[in-house]
């Protein structure tokens, strides 16, 4: 009896990328294959591999998604051609093809129903032998990740304007450091971390525009859920959003929040317990994941435009460059003025006067007596250089 060989599966990172490219959440893919969301997460992290009919259905679905990406009706058997954008010393960029093994090893960012992000932009697909320019690659990253990232930031802060501003500022920073972001393993994660850090900065509380809370959601259920979510500590809220909202696994969540894996796990458990205590219907992680997506999508939030982000980033860079030049010029001028007007020798300070006690006050001259008057007259009449004033000579 001839044994049918098992259908080959892509690497765990490639499985996740294909799912995100189809804009499927882990729950959606689990429903199509007939497994749970935790099973799909285990497949995408490489802890386990599907077997039997589940493997066949899973591989067929992934091959179909890959075929749709290539624009062909048949499943794609070959890896797509990918070229990495590499900055050169001259300020230009060039592309360098990568082997399929390295392409599959590149991490992908999540795209579940509610929150997640998109395909990475570390690579630029070569179409008609014309690689993407840095501006085109940045625009692709912004167009794919900005809408979901704005919703995530809104759930993190509960403020619409701050969420839009945080995402726009994160993309401006990414464009300023694009040579570094373009070769990052996860550009979408880089931008997401920058947006989260800016949104959760404690200095926003001193801004006049942030002193009053935003209008709550229109639906009472959404309002209650958002109140409970915002009552969590910032660290727990961010961990919950990354794990149950974005769909990162625990090590990736711990790395992005700059915490150890046990600490991230404890934050996640405490956040789930706090939500389940006040909203028992959300005790199931799958229900919580779906609820995060529904609340995020219910709000109409403005998405930053890529061209506006790049223009604003360049204007900001020019402003700070000119400000630095002006400040440096001011320091140089102040230093020169100080050197010009500074004394060239040491002048000891004068000691302050002190009052002396026990000395009688100085009295003015009174009227002269007869004897004093005669003496003054006699002295005035006599010669000043008389013989009596000569020095006596020895005999």
C-alpha positions in Angstrom: 0.0 0.0 0.0 1.5 3.4 -1.0 1.4 6.0 1.7 0.4 9.5 0.6 3.1 12.0 1.6 2.0 14.7 4.1 1.2 18.1 2.5 4.1 20.5 3.2 3.4 23.4 5.5 5.2 26.8 5.5 7.1 28.0 8.5 5.2 29.2 11.6 6.0 32.9 10.7 4.8 32.3 7.1 1.6 30.8 8.3 0.9 33.8 10.4 1.8 36.2 7.5 -0.6 34.4 5.1 -3.4 34.7 7.6 -2.8 38.4 8.1 -2.6 39.0 4.4 -6.1 37.6 4.1 -7.2 39.8 7.0 -8.3 36.8 9.1 -8.1 36.7 12.8 -7.0 33.5 14.6 -10.7 32.9 15.5 -11.8 33.2 11.9 -9.1 30.8 10.7 -9.9 28.4 13.5 -13.6 28.3 12.5 -12.6 27.5 8.9 -10.3 24.6 9.9 -12.5 23.4 12.7 -10.2 24.0 15.7 -10.0 26.4 18.6 -8.2 29.7 18.5 -5.6 28.5 21.0 -4.7 25.7 18.5 -4.2 28.1 15.7 -2.0 30.2 18.0 0.0 27.2 18.9 0.5 26.4 15.2 1.7 29.9 14.4 4.1 30.0 17.2 5.6 26.6 16.3 4.8 24.8 19.5 2.7 22.2 17.7 2.0 21.2 14.1 -1.4 20.0 12.7 -1.9 16.4 11.8 -4.2 14.3 9.7 -7.2 16.0 8.2 -6.6 19.2 10.1 -3.2 19.4 8.6 -4.7 18.8 5.1 -7.4 21.5 5.5 -4.9 23.9 7.1 -2.3 23.5 4.3 -5.0 23.8 1.6 -6.3 27.0 3.1 -2.8 28.5 3.3 -2.0 27.5 -0.3 -5.2 29.1 -1.5 -4.3 32.4 0.3 -0.8 32.2 -1.2 -2.3 31.6 -4.7 -4.6 34.6 -4.3 -1.6 36.8 -3.3 0.2 35.7 -6.5 -2.9 36.4 -8.6 -3.1 32.8 -9.9 -5.8 30.2 -9.6 -3.5 27.4 -8.7 -1.8 27.1 -5.4 1.6 28.8 -5.3 4.4 26.3 -5.1 7.3 28.8 -5.3 8.1 31.5 -2.8 7.5 35.1 -4.0 10.4 37.2 -5.0 11.3 39.6 -2.2 14.0 42.2 -2.1 15.2 44.0 1.1 15.4 47.8 0.9 19.0 48.6 1.9 20.1 52.2 2.5 23.4 53.3 0.9 25.8 56.0 1.9 24.6 58.3 -0.9 21.1 58.5 0.5 19.6 56.3 -2.1 18.3 52.7 -1.7 18.8 49.5 -3.5 17.2 46.1 -3.3 18.8 42.8 -2.7 16.9 39.5 -3.3 16.7 37.2 -0.3 16.5 33.4 -0.2 13.1 31.9 0.6 14.3 30.6 3.9 15.0 34.1 5.2 11.7 35.4 3.7 9.8 32.8 5.7 11.7 33.6 8.9 10.7 37.3 8.8 8.0 38.1 11.5 4.6 39.4 10.5 2.3 41.7 12.3 -1.2 40.6 13.2 -4.5 41.5 11.5 -7.4 40.1 13.5 -11.0 41.2 13.1 -10.6 44.1 15.4 -7.1 45.3 15.9 -4.2 43.9 14.2 -1.9 45.2 11.8 -0.6 44.2 8.5 2.0 42.8 6.3 5.5 44.1 7.0 7.3 46.6 4.9 10.8 45.4 5.6 10.6 43.9 2.2 9.5 45.5 -1.1 7.8 43.3 -3.7 9.5 43.6 -7.1 6.8 44.2 -9.7 8.0 44.4 -13.3 11.6 44.5 -12.1 10.9 47.9 -10.4 11.5 47.9 -6.6 9.6 50.1 -4.3 11.1 53.4 -3.4 11.5 54.3 0.3 8.5 56.7 0.0 6.3 54.0 -1.6 7.3 51.4 1.0 6.5 53.9 3.8 3.2 54.7 2.2 2.3 51.0 2.0 3.1 50.6 5.7 1.1 53.6 6.7 -1.9 52.6 4.6 -2.0 49.1 5.9 -1.3 49.6 9.6 -2.6 53.1 10.4 -6.4 52.4 10.6 -6.1 49.5 13.0 -3.4 51.2 15.0 -5.6 54.2 15.6 -8.3 52.0 17.0 -5.9 50.2 19.2 -4.5 53.5 20.6 -8.1 54.7 21.2 -8.8 51.6 23.3 -5.5 52.2 25.2 -6.3 55.8 26.1 -10.0 56.4 25.6 -9.3 59.7 23.8 -9.9 60.1 20.1 -7.7 63.1 19.4 -4.8 61.7 21.4 -5.1 58.3 19.6 -4.9 60.1 16.2 -2.0 62.3 17.3 -0.1 59.4 18.7 -0.3 57.3 15.5 0.6 60.3 13.4 3.6 61.2 15.6 4.8 57.5 15.5 4.7 57.5 11.7 6.6 60.8 11.6 9.3 59.4 13.8 9.4 56.2 11.6 9.9 58.3 8.5 12.7 60.3 10.1 14.4 57.0 11.0 13.3 55.1 7.9 16.7 53.6 7.1 16.5 51.9 10.5 12.9 51.0 10.4 13.0 49.7 6.8 15.5 46.9 7.8 13.7 46.1 11.1 12.3 42.6 11.5 8.9 44.0 12.3 8.3 47.6 11.1 4.6 47.5 12.1 5.6 46.5 15.6 8.2 49.3 15.7 5.5 51.9 14.8 3.0 50.3 17.2 5.5 50.5 20.1 6.3 54.2 19.3 2.5 55.0 19.2 1.8 53.2 22.5 4.7 55.0 24.2 3.6 58.4 23.1 -0.1 57.8 23.9 0.7 56.5 27.4 3.1 59.3 28.4 2.2 60.8 31.8 3.0 64.3 30.6 -0.3 64.5 28.6 -2.2 65.1 31.8 -0.6 68.6 32.0 -2.0 69.6 28.6 -5.0 71.9 28.7 -6.7 69.8 25.9 -6.5 66.6 28.0 -7.9 67.9 31.2 -11.4 66.9 30.3 -12.4 63.4 29.2 -13.7 62.7 25.7 -17.4 62.0 25.0 -18.2 58.3 25.8 -19.3 55.9 23.2 -22.9 56.0 22.1 -23.8 52.4 23.1 -24.2 51.8 26.8 -22.5 48.4 26.5 -19.5 49.9 24.8 -19.4 52.7 27.4 -19.4 50.2 30.2 -16.6 48.1 28.6 -14.4 51.1 27.9 -14.8 52.3 31.5 -13.7 49.0 32.8 -10.8 48.8 30.4 -9.6 52.3 31.3 -9.8 51.5 35.0 -6.9 48.9 34.6 -3.4 50.0 35.3 -1.6 51.1 32.1 0.8 48.2 32.1 -2.0 45.6 32.4 -4.1 47.5 29.8 -1.3 47.4 27.3 -0.5 43.7 27.9 -4.2 42.8 27.5 -4.5 44.8 24.3 -1.4 43.2 22.7 -2.2 39.6 23.7 -6.0 39.5 23.4 -6.5 42.3 20.9 -3.5 42.3 18.6 -2.9 38.6 18.9 0.7 38.5 19.9 2.0 35.5 21.8 3.3 35.9 25.4 7.0 36.2 24.6 6.3 38.8 22.0 4.0 40.7 24.3 6.6 40.6 27.1 9.3 41.9 24.7 7.2 44.8 23.5 6.2 45.8 27.0 9.8 45.5 28.2 8.9 42.9 30.9 9.8 39.4 31.6 7.5 36.6 30.4 6.2 35.7 33.9 5.5 39.4 34.6 3.6 39.7 31.3 1.6 36.6 32.2 0.7 38.0 35.6 -0.4 41.3 34.1 -2.6 39.5 31.6 -4.2 37.2 34.3 -4.9 40.2 36.6 -6.4 42.2 33.8 -8.7 39.4 32.7 -9.8 38.8 36.3 -10.6 42.5 36.8 -12.7 42.6 33.6 -14.4 39.3 34.4 -15.3 40.5 37.9 -17.2 43.5 36.5 -18.3 42.1 33.2 -18.9 38.3 33.6 -19.9 37.9 30.0 -16.3 38.7 29.0 -14.6 36.0 31.1 -14.0 33.9 27.9 -10.8 35.2 26.1 -12.3 34.6 22.7 -15.3 36.8 23.7 -13.0 39.4 25.1 -11.0 39.4 21.8 -14.2 39.9 19.8 -15.4 42.6 22.1 -12.2 44.6 21.8 -12.6 44.5 18.0 -16.2 45.6 18.1 -15.6 48.6 20.4 -12.6 49.7 18.4 -14.5 49.5 15.1 -17.5 51.3 16.5 -15.6 54.7 16.7 -15.1 56.8 13.6 -11.5 57.9 13.9 -9.4 59.9 11.4 -6.5 58.0 9.9 -3.3 59.9 9.1 -2.4 60.1 5.4 1.0 58.9 4.4 1.9 62.0 2.3 0.8 64.3 5.1 2.8 62.3 7.6 6.0 62.5 5.5 5.5 66.3 4.9 4.9 66.9 8.6 7.9 64.8 9.6 10.1 66.8 7.2 8.7 70.1 8.5 9.3 69.0 12.1 12.9 68.0 11.3 13.6 71.3 9.6 12.0 73.2 12.5 14.1 71.5 15.2 17.3 71.8 13.1 16.8 75.5 12.7 15.9 75.8 16.4 19.1 74.0 17.3 21.1 76.3 15.1 19.5 79.4 16.6 20.1 78.1 20.1 23.7 77.3 19.4 24.2 80.8 17.8 22.6 82.4 20.9 25.0 80.5 23.2 28.0 81.5 21.1 26.9 85.2 21.2 26.3 85.1 24.9 29.7 83.5 25.5 31.5 86.1 23.3 29.7 89.0 25.1 30.7 87.6 28.5 34.4 87.3 27.4 34.3 90.9 26.1 32.8 92.5 29.2 34.4 90.3 31.9 37.1 92.0 34.1 40.7 91.1 33.3 42.1 91.4 36.9 40.9 90.7 40.4 39.4 93.5 42.4 39.0 92.6 46.1 35.8 93.8 47.5 35.7 96.6 50.0 34.9 95.6 53.5 31.8 97.2 54.9 32.1 99.9 57.6 31.6 99.0 61.3 30.3 101.3 64.0 32.8 102.0 66.9 31.4 102.6 70.3 33.1 104.6 73.2 34.4 107.5 71.1 32.9 110.9 71.9 31.4 112.7 69.0 33.6 115.2 67.2 32.8 118.7 68.2 33.1 121.8 66.0 35.5 124.7 67.0 34.1 127.3 69.4 34.8 131.0 70.0 38.5 131.9 70.7 39.6 133.3 74.0 41.7 136.6 74.3 44.9 134.7 74.7 44.2 132.5 71.7 43.3 135.5 69.6 46.6 137.3 70.5 48.6 134.2 69.8 47.0 133.8 66.3 47.7 137.5 65.5 51.3 137.2 66.6 51.9 134.1 64.5 50.5 135.7 61.4 52.6 138.9 61.8 55.9 137.1 62.2 57.9 135.9 59.2 57.5 132.3 58.3 61.2 131.8 57.6 62.9 133.8 60.3 66.3 133.2 61.8 64.8 131.5 64.7 63.7 128.8 62.4 67.2 128.0 61.0 69.0 125.0 62.0 71.7 125.8 64.6 75.3 125.3 63.4 78.0 123.9 65.7 80.8 126.3 66.7 
